[in-house]
Amino acid sequence: MITTELTYGDLAALIKQSAGVTVAPEQLAGSPETPFSGLGVDSLGLLGIVGELENRHGVALPTDAERCKTPAEFVALVNNALAGV
């Protein structure tokens, strides 16, 4: 079982790497309900983040992961999947 958790810092790095958008980890942690669209992350960027996480952890994320609207929703879904919930 994987014990790694996705943090807002991890997500900020993935957003920069996969979506090409720079977002401060503090911004994500301080306003986790800000929609991805408000951060400049589109659906293709989110799909890239999902793919990268699946490759890193060897775990298939739920199909609705790429439809998450906010960082809070995405982090919760990913961490539940990584925990095997």
N, C-alpha and C positions, 0 to 999 in steps of 0.2 A: 504494500500500500504506500502511496506517495504521501509524505507528510508536509510537503511544501504548500504554502498559501500564497495566493496572489495578493500583493499589497498595492496600494495606490502608487507607490514608487515604481514597482514593476510595471504597472499598467501605463504609467507616464512614459517609461522607456519603450514599451511596446508600441504605444501610439506614435512616438517619434520614428521608430524603426519601420513599422508596417504601414503607417498612414502618412508619414512625412509631416506630422503636425507636432509642434513643441507645446507641451502643456506641463506646467510645474506640478510636481507631486503634491505640493501644499494646496494648490488650487483644487485638485481632485479630492483630496482628503477634506478640505474645508467646505466644499460645495459638491458633494457626491451625487446630488440629485439634478445637477446641471445636465441637460440633454447632450448626448454626443454631438448632435447637430450644432448646438451652441458652442461647442469646443472646436468645430471645424472638422470633425471626424464623420465621414460618410459611411454608407453601408459597405462599400468595398474595402475601406480601411479597417472596419470592424471585422470583416471576413478574413482579412490578412492577419489580424491579431489572433483570431480564433485558430487559424491554421498554424501559426507559429506556436501557440500554446499546446496544441495537439501534438506537434512534432517534438517539442521539448519534453513533454511529460508522457508521451506514448499513451494518452488517454483521449478517447473520442468525447468531445464536449456535446451536450445536448444540441439538437438541431435549432432550438430557439436562441442559442447563445448569440448568434449574429443579429438577432432582432431586438436585443436589449436596448433600451432607450437611454439609460443613464449608467455612469460608472458604478454606482452603488448596486444596481441591479446586476450588472455584469460580474462584478467582483463576487457577489454572493452566489451567483449561479456557478461560476468557475470553481470557487472554493468548495461548494457542495459536491461538484463533480469530482474534484481532486480527492476529496475525503471519502468518496464512494457512497455518498448519501443519495 
